[in-house]
Amino acid sequence: MAETDCNETLRELEAFLDHELSEEVHVAIHAHLAGCHDCHETFDFHAELKTVVARKCQEQLPPGLLERIRRCLGDDEAGTASSDGPATG
């Protein structure tokens, strides 16, 4: 990949952030991001979003929340098992 355009960069952005690209493609996207303000802003947004999501996924659930979710899902599963259609709540 000699030259990378904006569409290619944006298409590969998640793989770039996850370090899932070949060295050649990684270098091409890195070079494009260095020279394209719009793509670099998009990259910054996605990188920050990925960081926030990862941080939030490590936080502890409030006490009792998991049990409340299980009860809700259990109620939903019971409702969908009937032939009356979807459960309404």
C-alpha positions in Angstrom: 0.0 0.0 0.0 2.1 2.9 -1.3 -0.3 5.7 -0.7 -3.3 5.7 1.7 -6.3 7.9 1.2 -8.8 9.1 3.8 -11.4 6.3 3.0 -8.8 3.6 3.4 -7.5 5.2 6.6 -11.0 5.4 8.1 -11.8 1.9 7.0 -8.7 0.5 8.8 -8.8 2.8 11.8 -10.1 0.2 14.3 -7.6 -2.4 13.2 -4.9 0.3 13.4 -5.8 1.1 17.0 -5.8 -2.6 17.8 -2.4 -3.2 16.2 -3.9 -5.8 13.8 -2.4 -4.5 10.6 0.7 -5.6 8.7 3.7 -3.4 9.2 3.4 -2.0 5.7 -0.3 -0.9 6.2 0.4 0.4 9.7 3.2 2.6 8.4 1.1 3.9 5.5 -1.8 4.8 7.8 0.5 6.4 10.4 2.0 8.5 7.6 -1.5 9.5 6.4 -2.6 10.4 9.9 0.5 12.6 10.3 -0.4 14.6 7.2 -4.2 14.7 7.3 -5.8 16.9 10.0 -9.3 15.5 9.5 -8.3 11.8 9.8 -6.1 12.6 12.7 -9.0 14.2 14.6 -11.1 11.1 13.9 -8.2 8.9 15.1 -8.0 11.0 18.3 -11.7 10.6 18.9 -11.7 6.8 18.4 -8.5 6.4 20.5 -10.1 8.4 23.4 -13.4 6.4 23.1 -11.5 3.1 23.2 -9.7 4.3 26.4 -12.9 5.4 28.1 -14.7 2.2 27.2 -11.8 0.1 28.5 -11.7 2.1 31.7 -15.4 1.9 32.3 -15.4 -1.9 31.7 -13.0 -2.3 34.6 -15.2 -0.5 37.1 -17.2 -2.4 39.7 -20.9 -2.7 39.3 -23.0 -1.1 42.0 -24.2 -3.6 44.6 -27.3 -5.5 43.5 -27.2 -4.3 39.8 -26.1 -7.6 38.4 -28.9 -9.4 40.2 -31.5 -6.9 39.0 -30.2 -7.4 35.4 -30.5 -11.2 35.8 -34.0 -10.9 37.1 -35.0 -8.6 34.2 -33.5 -11.0 31.7 -35.1 -14.0 33.4 -38.5 -12.2 33.2 -37.8 -11.4 29.5 -36.9 -15.0 28.7 -40.1 -16.3 30.3 -42.1 -13.8 28.3 -40.5 -14.7 25.0 -41.0 -18.4 25.7 -44.8 -18.1 25.3 -46.6 -18.0 22.0 -48.4 -14.7 22.9 -45.6 -12.6 21.3 -43.0 -10.4 22.9 -43.3 -9.6 26.6 -44.4 -6.0 27.4 -43.2 -4.3 30.4 
